[in-house]
Amino acid sequence: MDESHPRPHTKVCPYFPGVDWFLDNPFRRFFLNPDQLLGSLVREGMTVIDLGCGPGMFTLAMAERVGERGQVIAVDLQQGMLDLVKKKAKRKGLAPRIRLHRNTADSIGLAVQADFILSVYMVHEVSNQELFFREVHGLLAPEGRYLVKEPIFIGKKAFAGMGAHARSAGLEPLEWVNGRFTHKALFGPQPGPAVLMRDPDFGGCPVF
Ligand SMILES: C[S@@+](CC[C@H](N)C(=O)[O-])C[C@H]1O[C@@H](n2cnc3c(N)ncnc32)[C@H](O)[C@@H]1O
C-alpha cells in the first residue's frame, strides 16, 4: 500500500449502545492503564487534547490530573461519543475542566496551543495521516508532547508508516516502541536530545 496517499477504506469505530462498556471497563483499564500510559506527561494546570476521545476513558483521567486550573479538550467525529463524555464528566464533577469539540474527518478545527495531545487507538482510523499530523503539529506548544498508542492488530508495518507520516509532518519521535505487542510513540514538535527506539521483539533492548 502506498502510505503517502489517503486510505479511503479506513473504518471509524462506530458509536453504538454499549460502546461505553466496550471501551471503558475494568479489563481495558487493567491492560491499558491510564496512569501508566500518561506517567508524568499530564500535570496540573496544563491544556491537553484527547484526539479521538471516544467515550472518554482517557479524557476523564486527564481531567483529574490537570486540576481546576487546567483544561482538557475532548475531540471526536461522533456526537454520541461526546455525549457520553459529557454525561460521565458531569457525574464525576469534572465537566468545568472539559471542553467538547466535534470535528470532521478532514480537519481537527481547533486553534489552541496544547501542552499535551493524546491519541489512543484512533490514528489507524484517520484516512489522511500526513494532513492529520500536520494539524497536530500546529496545535502543539513549543515544548508540547504528543503521545500515540495504537492497538496490536494494526501491525508493525502500519505503525512504521504512521511514524513516517508524523516525521514528514514535523513531529520528531522522542520515544518509539514498535513491537509485536506494543505500538507507542511520543513526539515533540522539534528534534529532542535523544531518540529512544525500542523494539520489544528484540529482547526489549534499546536500539539508538
Ligand atoms: C477506537 S475509538 C478509541 C477511543 C478512545 N481514544 C479510547 O481509547 O478509549 C476511536 C475514536 O476515534 C474517533 N475518530 C476516528 N477518526 C477521527 C478523527 N479523524 N478525528 C477525531 N476523532 C476520530 C472515533 O470516532 C472513535 O470515537
The ligand as an SDF file (V2000), in Angstrom:
LIG
                    3D

 27 29  0  0  0  0  0  0  0  0999 V2000
  -11.3980    3.0040   18.9650 C   0  0  0  0  0  0  0  0  0  0  0  0
  -12.0370    4.5430   19.4810 S   0  0  0  0  0  0  0  0  0  0  0  0
  -10.8970    4.9470   20.8030 C   0  0  0  0  0  0  0  0  0  0  0  0
  -11.4750    5.9460   21.7590 C   0  0  0  0  0  0  0  0  0  0  0  0
  -10.5450    6.4020   22.9000 C   0  0  0  0  0  0  0  0  0  0  0  0
   -9.3730    7.0730   22.4030 N   0  0  0  0  0  0  0  0  0  0  0  0
  -10.1490    5.2530   23.7660 C   0  0  0  0  0  0  0  0  0  0  0  0
   -9.0910    4.6660   23.5630 O   0  0  0  0  0  0  0  0  0  0  0  0
  -10.9370    4.8890   24.6670 O   0  0  0  0  0  0  0  0  0  0  0  0
  -11.5700    5.6890   18.2080 C   0  0  0  0  0  0  0  0  0  0  0  0
  -12.2940    7.0030   18.2900 C   0  0  0  0  0  0  0  0  0  0  0  0
  -11.6420    7.9180   17.4150 O   0  0  0  0  0  0  0  0  0  0  0  0
  -12.6180    8.6820   16.7480 C   0  0  0  0  0  0  0  0  0  0  0  0
  -12.0240    9.1750   15.4930 N   0  0  0  0  0  0  0  0  0  0  0  0
  -11.6690    8.4730   14.3830 C   0  0  0  0  0  0  0  0  0  0  0  0
  -11.1340    9.2860   13.4510 N   0  0  0  0  0  0  0  0  0  0  0  0
  -11.1470   10.5330   13.9700 C   0  0  0  0  0  0  0  0  0  0  0  0
  -10.7410   11.8120   13.5080 C   0  0  0  0  0  0  0  0  0  0  0  0
  -10.2080   11.9880   12.2990 N   0  0  0  0  0  0  0  0  0  0  0  0
  -10.9170   12.8770   14.3110 N   0  0  0  0  0  0  0  0  0  0  0  0
  -11.4580   12.7250   15.5530 C   0  0  0  0  0  0  0  0  0  0  0  0
  -11.8730   11.5470   16.0540 N   0  0  0  0  0  0  0  0  0  0  0  0
  -11.7200   10.4590   15.2800 C   0  0  0  0  0  0  0  0  0  0  0  0
  -13.7920    7.7360   16.5540 C   0  0  0  0  0  0  0  0  0  0  0  0
  -14.9890    8.4350   16.3700 O   0  0  0  0  0  0  0  0  0  0  0  0
  -13.7430    6.9500   17.8650 C   0  0  0  0  0  0  0  0  0  0  0  0
  -14.5410    7.5460   18.8460 O   0  0  0  0  0  0  0  0  0  0  0  0
  1  2  1  0
  2  3  1  0
  2 10  1  0
  3  4  1  0
  4  5  1  0
  5  6  1  0
  5  7  1  0
  7  8  2  0
  7  9  1  0
 10 11  1  0
 11 12  1  0
 11 26  1  0
 12 13  1  0
 13 14  1  0
 13 24  1  0
 14 15  1  0
 14 23  1  0
 15 16  2  0
 16 17  1  0
 17 18  1  0
 17 23  2  0
 18 19  1  0
 18 20  2  0
 20 21  1  0
 21 22  2  0
 22 23  1  0
 24 25  1  0
 24 26  1  0
 26 27  1  0
M  CHG  2   2   1   9  -1
M  END
$$$$
